[in-house]
Amino acid sequence: MRLPLLALFAAGGCSCLQASAGRDWPVYLGDKAASHYSTLTQVTPANVTQLEVAWTFNTGDLREGSTQIQCNPLILDGVLYGTTPQTKVFALDAATGRELWRFAPENPNGLNRGLATWTDGTERRILFGNGQWLHALDAKTGQLIATFGNGGRVDLSQGLGRDATGLAIQANTPGVVFRDLIIVGFRAGEGPAPAAPGHIRAYSVRTGELVWTFHTIPHPGEPGHETWPADAWQRVGGANVWTGMTLDEERGLVFCPVGSAAFDFWGGDRHGDNLYANTLLALDAATGRKVWHYQFVRHDLWDRDPPSPPNLLTIRRDGREIPAVAQTTKSGHVFVFHRETGEPLFPIHEIAVPTSDLAGELTAATQPVPAKPAAFARQHFTVNEITDRTPEAHRAVLQQFARLRPHTPYMPPSREGTIIFPGYDGGAEWGGSAVDPAGVLYVNSNEMAWILTMVETGGAATPGEQVYRQNCIGCHGVNREGNPAASIPALTDIGQRLTREQVFEVITKGRGVMPPWGFLTEKQREAVTGFLLGDAPPNRPDNSAKAAEWVTWMPDRAPGVAVPPPYTHTGYNRWLDPEGYPAVKPPWGTLNAIDLNTGEYRWSVPLGEYPELAAKGVPTTGTENYGGPLVTAGGVLFIGATRDEYFRAFDPKTGRELWRFKLPAGAYATPATYEAGGRQFIVIACGGGKMGTKSGDAYVAFALPK
């Protein structure tokens, strides 16, 4: 598997060696090792307090309350490439923030977290995903490369082995470039509705031609097929890489953190361990051949997919240097493996887990948990963890706690309500972790409890209500009240904001963070449109029977035919006290430094605060956070992420906060650093829009005074 370094250059294409970011920030998350690390040293603990705003770039296209910027931009040869709240691509002069060009895709949809780039030394291309499309742009002009795919873009809904027309496919995280290949994943549907299979694919960067495919839901005759029902490859979706990937260019290995199978919370139609869902896959980057794998969660029922690209690092033991790969998880664990063989570098234990009482469900008997490092988030929600912020808050949460299933890790979903702790968004989340050359990993963590409640999908009064229960309830809620913390609007007043034609169009084509639901028949889309607009139920005696007919679960279904499951869930619900604070005792968010040579912690500190609580003398609580850290050779760790909208600098040796700056909106993205005109800049996207905070449209760059 080891490739001579000269061979990488002889093969053509972009062959940046495995190296930390320096003058530029040339790859998503800094380098192809996803290290979030820069060798720049101009900014230090001694002068970081002198940082000032060097420039601010406002994109001008925010939509208040419903847009975000999660982009970690690229900086190459003095040009910064990023994306806007409405997923346009732009190029700026990196020293001044002056706009050079802008590209607007057709039918912008979803979010964007970053870009990929390729060069052969003569031309440079920017690879950009939006919705189901992978675009190739000329880096100098922002124009589509006409010879790539069909007029400059490739349709990722094609070539999946079955018809994916109308299914949710969103390429919102960049792929990784190896030689002349762009290796990509995408976000797929996760709910009870049909979902596309999440196969990993490599395309020619020059032509857009499909070069190889790895089936994450194995086909007959492929290893892992036996861990699914025999026809799952024809009907089950998900098992997709939505986080981005990591590349060991020298060894020719691409590391792919594969997500959950759909439906996230009920797997009665996918009995078995479900390889390669919830798995770290090491593939031969040139061919897509599997080298090794490790599955973190068997038969996932908790949305416990790997949340970010793994980190490549070197671990030192007994005088030896070991090439390693480390994957953080939503459950708050770090799994560390030998990069070439997949051998665990710390022991992993199997723990027995509870069984399910939902119809048709068969849970796995055990799940793996690493012995070291210790989890960076609490693992049990007991009565002792209930908030004591005020007596009233404690009492309200205690009353709810008494009605829920008792918590233990991997307690299955239930009708009574199951506590997910850490929550759906971690532990670790999509912002990713940083590693430095000494083998220390820096990870920010959420310590929020969420509640998962399952409901039966039958029993609706009308076909329109049934379609809503089957497909929409998970995001918009049982009572259509929405989820402001996730930028999901209420639908109770939809008729005052949109016409019937507009509602139908949004359901069909999607908008913002909502994917298209074109897989529904026209009759179903008309029915749910009527339900949302309050149409009176048709006065016919067979109405209830018709509604039930749409969703009857048929265990004796025809092979390869997906049918609606008997359950859905009531939404992604943070567990908060009556005043909107987390139901668990602080800390609610932390920043951690873990020495992966030994598996021991160097430090752990709360990350973020609630200013109104701080003003009352409450010790720093930490806050829920999204977006990862950046570490520099100058000895400074930078991170935004917190709901208090501050950008902070920490001493990576001690965890001591060195500096903070109030941003125009929350920085729910990972920062980048680069050098331009002899100055070191640190830039962060301030898009807000998460956790109920205001939206923003700014990129803010900091530097020391001239």
N, C-alpha and C positions, 0 to 999 in steps of 0.2 A: 504493500500500500504506500510505502514512502516514495515520493517522487523527487528526483533530483531537481534542485532549484533552477538549473539552466533549462530544464524541460518545461517549466512553467512559462518562461519567456518565449521559448521556441514555439509553444502551442499557440501564441498569438492572444490578443485580447488583453483585458485589464488583469494584470497579475501582481497587484500590490502584495508584498510580502507580509506575513503575519507580524504586524507591528502596531504599537500604540499610536494614537493620533498625535501629531506634532503641530507644525505650522498650519496645516489644514485639519478639517474634520471631514474626512473623505467618504465615510461609510456611516450608515445608520448606527447609532450608539457608539460611534467613534472609530471602530475598526471591525474586521470580520470576526474577531474573537468576542465581540459585544462587551468589551472591557469597561466602557465609559471612562477611559483613562487617557490623559494627555501628558506628554513630556514637557509642556511649556512650564516655565518657572518664574515668569515676571511677576505674577501675583503671588504673594506669600502671606503667612499669618501676620507678619510684621507690618504689611502695608495694605491688607485687604480692606481695612476700614476707610481707606482713601478712595475706594471705587466710586465712580460717578457714572451717570447715564451718558453714554457716548452718542447714541442715536436711538430713536424710536421710529418704527415703521408701522403705520396703521393700514391695514388691508382695505378697509372701507366696505366690507361686505358682511358684517355680523348681522345676525337676526336675533334680537334680544330674547333670551330665555330658551333658545333652541339651537344655538351653535356653540362649537368648541374649537380649540386648536390643540391637537395632541402631537404636533409635529416636532421631531428632533431634526433640525435642518442639516443640510450638507454645506460645507464651505470648501471650495476648490479654486486655487489660483486667484484669490481675491474676490470671488463671487459666492454669495450665499444663495442657496436654493431652498425654498420652503413652500408651504401650502397655506391657503387661507381658510377661514371658517366654512366657506362654501366650496371647498376643495378645488380651488384654482391653484395652479402652480405659478410661482414667480421667481425671478432672479434679481438680486440686489447687489450693489457695490458693497462689499462686506465692511469697508472702512467707514462708509458714510450712511448706509441704509437707503441710498438712492435707488429707485426701481429702474431696472433695465428692460425687463419684458414680463409679460403675463400670459398664461395659457388657460383658457376656460374649456373644460371638457363638455361634451354633450350630456345632458341629463345628469348633472352632478348628484351623487348619492352617497350618504354615509359619512364617515370620518376618515381622516388620513393621518398616519403617524410618521410618515417619512418617505424618502425617495431612495432609489438605487442609481448607480452610475456605472458607465463602461466607456473605455477608450481604447483605441488601437494605436494611439500616438499621433494620429492624424485628425480624427474627429472624436467628439465626446457626445455621448447620449445620456439623457436622463430617463430612467424607467419609472413610470408612475401608474399606480393602480387607482381606479375609481369605479365603484360598482363592480360589474362583471368584466370590466375592460382593463387590459394592460396596455399602456401607451408608451411609445418611444418618441422623445422630443430631442430636437437639436439643442444642445446646451448653449449655443451662442445666440440663437434666435427665439427659442421656445416653440418653433414650428414642428408639427408632426413629421416624422421620418416616413416618407411615402412608401419606401420599400420594405417597411416592417409590417408584417401581418397584412391586414386589409386597410390600406390607406393610413397606416401609422398606429394601428392598435390590433390587439388579439382578443377574441371573445373567450373568456375563461369558462363560460357555461358549456362550451363545446368540448368534445373529446373526453368526457367523463365516463363513458361506457354505458350511459343510459340518458334518456331525455331529461334535461334539467331546465327546460323552458319555464320561465316564470318563478323559479325557485330563488331564494335569497342567496346571492353570491356577491361578496364585497371584498375587494382586494385593498384593504385599508392599511396594511402593514407591508413595507417593502420586502421584496425577495432579496436573495443574495446572488452576487455575480461570481461565477467561477469560469475562468478562461472566456469563452464566447457563449456561455450559457447564463441565463437568468433562471434561478430555481425559485419557484413560487408556491405559496399556499393561498388561502383565502378564508374569509369568515363565511360560515354556512348557517342555516337555520338551526335552532336549538330546541324549539318547542314541539308540541304534539303534531304540528303540521308537517307535511312532507319536506324533507331536506335533501340537498345535494350531497353526494359522497365527497369526502375531502381529500381526494388523491393529490399527492405531491407531484409536481410536473416541472420539467426543465424545457425551456424554449431557447432557440437560437437568438442571441441578442442582435444579430445582423438581419435575419429574415423574419423572425417570429414563428418559425417552424417548430412544431413539437418534436423534441428529441427523445425524451424518456418520461415514463410515468411509473410511480410506485403506488400500488393499490393499498391504501390504509385500511380499507375493508377488503380483506383478501378474497380473490376469486377462487373458484374450484381448482384444486391442484397446487395452490400457493400455500406456503407455511402460514399458520394462523387461521386458515379457513375453518378449522375444526373448533375454534373458540366462539363461533357464531352459529346461529341456525343456518341450515344449508343454503337457503335462498337469500340470506341477509345482503349479500353483495348486489342483489337486484333491487332492493327496496329501502334498506336502512341508510340514513344519511349522517353527516357530521364526520367525526374522526378526522378533523381538518387542522392544518397548521395556520392559526390566525395570528400568531404572535411574532412571526419572523423567525429566521434561522441563523445559525452560527456556522462559520466555515473555517476549517483548518486547511489552509491552502497548500501548505507543504505536504501534508499527508493525503490530500485529496478527499477529505471527509467533510460532509455536511451534516450538521446535527439539527434534527427536526423535532420540536416538542409538539406532539400530536394531541389534539383536544378530544373532548368527550364525544361519544356517539349521541345522536338524537333519538328520542326525546331525552332531555337532560335528567328528568326526575322519575321516569317510569321506564323500565326495560323489560317488561313482560313479553315483548315481541322480539327481543334480542338476547335470549338466554345464553349464558356463557361468559367467559372473561373478556371477550370483545377486543382482542388484539387487532389493530395497533392503536386503539383509542387510549388516551391518557398515558402515552408512552414516549420516551426519548428514543428516537431512531437515529442511528449512525449509518449514513448511506455513502456509497461511493459516488462522489459528486459528478463524475464523468458519465456514469452509466445508470445510476439509480439503484444499484444492487445493494441489498441490506448487508451491513457488516456486523452490527450487533444491535440489540434493543434492550430496554428495561421498562416494564410497565409499572407505573406508580400507583394506579388505582384500578382494580379489577371490577368490571361491570359497574361503571360509575353511575351513581344516582344522586349526586350532590353538586354537579357542575364543578368538579375538582380537576379541571384540566390544567396543564402547565401554563402559567400566566405570562411568560416572557421567554425570549431566547436564552439558552444556557450560556454560561461564561466559560471561556477557555482560559486556563491558567496553568502555571507550573507549581507543583507542590514539592516541598523538600522534606525528605525523611531519611535519617541515618546516612547523611551525606550524599543521597541520591536525589536527582531531579526527575520527577514523574510528570509526564504530560497528562493533565486532568481536564475534566469537564464537570461543571457544577450546575445543577438545576434547582432553583428555589421553587416553592410550591405555594398554592393558596392556603394550604393547611399550616404554613409556617415552618416547613422543614427544608433542609438542604441535603440533596442527594449528590454524592461526589463519586465519580467513576474514573478509571483509567481510560484515557481518551482513545487508545488504540484497541482495547479488548473489551471494554465495558465492565471490567472487574470493579466491584464496589471498593472504595478506599477507606470506608468506615463500615463496621458491621451493620446489617439491616435485619431487623427482627420481624417475624410475622405475628400479628395480634388477631385474636378472635373478635369478630364483630357481630352485632345483632342481626336477626333475620327480619324480613318484612311481612306485614299482614295485609298488604294490598293485593287485590285479585290478580293472579297471573305472574306476580313478581317472584324471582328467585335470586337472592343476594349471594355474593361471594362469601365463602366461609371465613376467610382471613384477608388482611390487608398489610402491606409492608410499611414499616416505620424505621427510619435510621436511628441507630444508637447514639451517634454523634454526627454533627453538632446537635446540642439540645435545640428544641424548637424555639424560634424567635417570636412566637405568639403563644398565648395561653391556649391550652387544649381542652379544658373542661369548664363548662358554665354550671356552677353549683349555686346554691343559695348564698354562699359567701361572696360570690362575684356580683351580686345584685347591687346596683348603684346605691350609694348612701349620700348622694349630693344634697338631698333634702329628705325629711321624713315622708313628705307627700310622694316624692318620686319613688322612694324605696317601696312604699306601700302599694303604689299602682303597679310597679313592675313585679313585685312579689305575687300580687293577685293573678297577674297574667302567667307568671312562671308556674303557678300551681295547676293551671289548666293544660299546660303543654306536656309533651313527652319528656321524661327525664333525659337530660343531655349526657351523651357519651360520644366520643368520636365514631363516626360512621353509623350513627343512629339513622335508620332508613326514613324516607319521607312518609308522612302519615296524615290522616284526616284531622287528628287533634292539633297538629302543629309540631314541627320538628325544629329544634334550635340548631342553626348552622353557625358554628363558632370555631375558628375565625370564619367570617362571613364569605359570601360569594366572591367578594373582591379582595380576599386575602385577610391575613398573611400578606405574602408578596402579591403584587399586581403587575399590570402590563408595562409599567415604567422600567422595570428591570433593575438589576443590581450592578454594582461596580466592583472591579477587582484591581488591585495594584500589583506591581511586579513582585512584591514580597509574599503574595498569596493570601492577602487579607481581602475578604468579601464585605462590601457595604450594602446593606439592604434596608429599605424602609418598609414598615409593616403596618397594616391595619389591625386593630383589635376591636372589631365591631361584631356584635351578634345580629344575625338576621333570622327571620322565621319563615319556614317553608310549610305551607299548608296545601294539601291535596284535596281536590273536589272531583266528584264524578262529572263526566261531560254530558250525561243525559239529562232529561227532565226539563228542557227548555220549552217555552210556550210557542215559539215560532221558529221556522228555519233560519231567519236572520239572527235571532238570539243564539241559536245553536252554533252557527258559524262563529259568532263572537266568542262564545264560551270555549270553542275548540281552538281558536287561533289568536285571539286578542287579549284574553283575560290576564295572561302572564305579564304583559307590559302595562296595560291600561287599567287593570284591576276589575274586581267583580262588579263594582258600582260605577265603572268608567270614570273614576276620579283621577286617573293618571298618576304620575310619579315625578313631581317637580325636581326632586334631587337627582334624577337621571335624565332630565330634560324631556320627559314624556308628558305631553299635555293631557289635560282632562278632555273627555269627549262628551260630557254632559251638555255642553253648550255649542257643540260642533255646528249645529244648524244656524247659529248666529254669526259664525265666522266664515263658513264655506257654503256654496250652493251644492245641490245634489250632484251636479256634474263634477264639481271639484272634489267632493268626498269620494266619488267613484274613481276618479283619476288617481287620487293619492293612494287608495287601496290597490289599484292596479299597478301603478308605476313606482310607488314609494316616494318619500321626501325626507330630507334631513337624515336622522338616524333610523327612520323607519324603512325597512327593505320593501321591495315590491312584492305583492301577493297575487301576481298574475297566474299562479298555478290554480287558484280558485276558478271554478267555472263562472261564466258571466252571470248565470242565475244566482250563484252563491254570493257574488260581489254585489249584485242588486239587492239581494235579501239583507245582507249585513248593512248596506247603505241605508236601507229603509229602517232597520232596527235602530241605527244610530240617530236617525232623524225623527224617530218617534212615530213612525207610521203605525196606524191601528192594525192589530192582527187581523188577517182575513177571517171572515165569519163563515168558517166551514168546519164541519164536524171532524174531518180527518186530519186537522192541522197538527195535533199533538203526535198522531201516528206518523205523519210525514216527517216531523222533526226527529223523532226517534229513529226513523228509517235512515236518516243521513249519517248517524253515528253509531249504529249498533256494532259492537265489537264482535268479530267473528273469529273465534279460535280456529275454525276450520276453513279459513280464507284460502284462496288459490295461491299456489307458490309464486313468489315474486311480486305479489300484489300487496301494497301497503294499505292498511285500514286504520281509521282513527282509534287511538287508545281509549280506554275507559276512564282515564283520569287526565285532568290538567291541574294547574296550580294557581293560586290566587295572586301571584305576582312576586316581584323581588322586593321584599319588605324589610327594610332596616328596623331593628327593634330599638325604639326610642321611648323615652319617658314622656309624660304629658306635655312637658315644655320643649321637647324636641332635642334633648341631649341623649347620648347613648345610654342604653339600659344597663350597661356593665360599668363597674368601677374603672377609673383611669388606671393605666394610660390607654388612650383611644388610638394613638398612633405613635410609633417609635422609629428610631434610626439606630442601626446595629452594626457593629464591626466584629467579624468572626474570622479568626485565624484558621484557614483551612489546612494549614500544615499540621495543626494539632487538634482542630475541632473545638477549640476553646474560644470564649468570647473575650474581646479586648474591652468593649464597653457597649452599653445600651442606654439611650436617652430618649425622653419624650420628644416628639416632633410636632411642633405647632401648638397653638393655644387658642382659647376662646377669650378675646379681649375683655368681655363683660365679666367673665369669671375671674380673670387675672386681676381686674380692678377691685374685686371683692376679697382679694387675698388668697384665692384658691391656687394652690401650687400648679405648676405647668401640667396640663392634662394630656397634651398631644391631641391631634385631630386626625380624622380620616384623611387619607392622602393618596394622590394619584400622580405618577410621574417619578422617574428615577433620579439617582444622584450622578454627579460628575466628580471625578477625583483627578488632581493634577500633581505633577512632580514637584511643583512649587510648595506642596504641603497644605492644600486647601481642598475641602469637599464642598461643592455647591449643590443645593437642592431647592426647588420650589415645592410643588405638590400639595401643600397644606391648604385647608379651606379658609385660613385667615388671610390668604392672599399675600404672604410675605415670601421673598426670596432670601435664603439664608446661606451663610458660609460657616463651616465647622472645621475644627482641627481634627484631621483623621487619626491622629495619635491618641487623642483623649476624649473626643466627642464634645469638647467645649464649643459653644456657639461663639463665633468671632464677629459676625456682622449680620445685619438684616436690612431689607429694603422693602417698603410697601409698594406693591405693584398695582397697575391700573385694573387688573382682574386676576383671578386665580391662575397660577402657572401649572396647569395639569399636563405637563409635558416634561421630557428630559432635556436639560440644557446642553449646549455645545460650547466649545472654546476653540479659538484659532488666533493666528497672528496676522495682522495686516498693517502695513506701513510702520513696522517696528513696534506695534503695540499689541498686547494680548487682550482679546475681547472675550467676554462670556455673554452668550445670548440665550434668551429664554422666551418661549411663546406664551403669551398671556391671553388665553382664550376663554377662561372661566367656564361657566355653564354647567358645572357638575355640582352635586350636593346642594342644589338650590341657590348657588351663588350666581352673580350677574355674569353675563357673557361679555367677552372682550374681543378685540381684533388686532392686538398689538404684538410685535416682537420688540423686546427691549434689550439693547446691548450695553454692557458695562465695560469700562476700562479705567486704568489709572489716569490721573491728569497728565496732559502733555507736558 
